[in-house]
């Protein structure tokens, strides 16, 4: 039976690559993002793709996604993320902080909560993977909003893992490392006085140190489909270029 995967943040980067990869594997793909035109393009270029244009950072947007799903979900990929232009601590604004929390942490709890009935309908143990970041574990000067919100998202995912075990829903984190996405472009073009790690990101981009999103997506799909329940739930999933 064909598996169904729901992917958030599907209009670019890792999310877009996962839609393309999952469609090629003959999944039923539910792709969600804010950018309707980009989702339409993905749908036109790939078979088996249902699109839902919604802002996952809002309660209304999450409700729209939940109400649009009418089938069992086997796999859920929490990929949507927000990285604002780096700023120093004394420039951090409450509204920016709240927007990062709303995108990087809230959906892991509240979108999953709304999709629980569909996850429980899977013919096998449903699997949830959340894209995390080294920034969830390391304080990066100039990227406070992102670090704090990704740390909150990581803990939110750990709560899912603890709470959903009784429902036979398997949950884990995924650390993709440095990937050639718009986020990396934002970091590499930032002012070094505000983001001291900016030269490192510039070097990664210049020297080919960024992973191809399609290679990362291929690894993610292998994790969803080719490993045991025990490995899925308990391995440390970190992308390495030799996969």
Secondary structure by P-SEA (a helix, b strand, c coil): cbbbbbbccccccaaaaaaaaaaaaccccccccccaaaaaaaaaaccbbbbbbcccccaaaaaaaaaaccccccbbbccbbbbccccccccccaaaaaaaaacccccccaaaaaaaaaaaacccbbbbbbbbccccccccccaaaaaaaaaaaaaaaaaaaaaacccccccccccccccccaaaaaaaacccccccaaaaaaaaaaacccccaaaaaaaaaaaaccccaaaaacccccccccc
